[in-house]
Amino acid sequence: MTPTTDEWYFNTLTGEVEHGKASSWTHRMGPYPTQEAAQNAYASARERTRQWDDEDARWGDEQDGDD
């Protein structure tokens, strides 16, 4: 069966990129617009988490000054 979507997913169980929703949602990251973006799913998630952590730390610092 050929997927009818241009969406790509990263399977966290197998570590493989999938075209379309080939696996269970419990093991799927995405959708991503390209195969390469799906392959970099973990790196993208790490970077977003780092950015959010930095924002949280800045927000916390700003709140500490309001005492």
C-alpha positions as CSV (number, residue, x, y, z in Angstrom):
1,M,0.0,0.0,0.0
2,T,1.5,3.4,-1.0
3,P,0.9,6.2,1.4
4,T,-1.3,9.0,0.0
5,T,0.4,11.7,2.1
6,D,3.5,13.8,1.9
7,E,4.0,13.5,5.7
8,W,6.9,11.7,7.2
9,Y,7.2,10.2,10.7
10,F,10.0,8.9,12.9
11,N,9.3,5.6,14.6
12,T,10.8,5.7,18.1
13,L,10.7,1.9,18.5
14,T,12.5,1.0,15.3
15,G,14.5,4.2,14.8
16,E,13.3,4.3,11.2
17,V,11.6,7.0,9.1
18,E,8.2,6.1,7.7
19,H,6.1,7.7,4.9
20,G,2.6,8.2,6.2
21,K,1.2,6.8,9.4
22,A,2.6,3.3,9.1
23,S,3.0,2.6,12.8
24,S,1.1,3.1,16.0
25,W,0.8,6.6,17.3
26,T,2.6,5.4,20.5
27,H,5.8,5.1,18.6
28,R,5.5,7.9,16.1
29,M,7.0,11.4,16.1
30,G,5.7,13.8,13.5
31,P,4.4,14.7,11.0
32,Y,7.5,16.2,9.3
33,P,7.4,17.7,5.8
34,T,10.4,15.8,4.5
35,Q,12.2,12.5,5.1
36,E,15.3,14.3,6.3
37,A,13.3,16.3,8.9
38,A,11.8,13.1,10.2
39,Q,15.3,11.5,10.4
40,N,16.3,14.4,12.6
41,A,13.3,14.2,14.9
42,Y,15.3,13.5,18.1
43,A,17.8,16.4,17.4
44,S,14.9,18.8,16.7
45,A,13.1,17.7,19.8
46,R,16.3,18.2,21.9
47,E,16.8,21.7,20.5
48,R,13.2,22.7,21.2
49,T,13.4,21.4,24.7
50,R,16.7,23.3,25.3
51,Q,15.1,26.5,24.0
52,W,12.1,26.0,26.3
53,D,14.3,25.3,29.2
54,D,16.2,28.5,28.5
55,E,13.0,30.5,28.3
56,D,11.8,28.9,31.6
57,A,15.0,29.9,33.3
58,R,14.8,33.5,32.0
59,W,11.1,33.7,33.1
60,G,12.1,32.4,36.5
61,D,14.9,34.9,36.8
62,E,12.4,37.7,36.0
63,Q,9.9,36.5,38.6
64,D,12.6,36.3,41.2
65,G,13.2,40.1,40.8
66,D,9.6,40.9,41.6
67,D,9.7,40.1,45.3
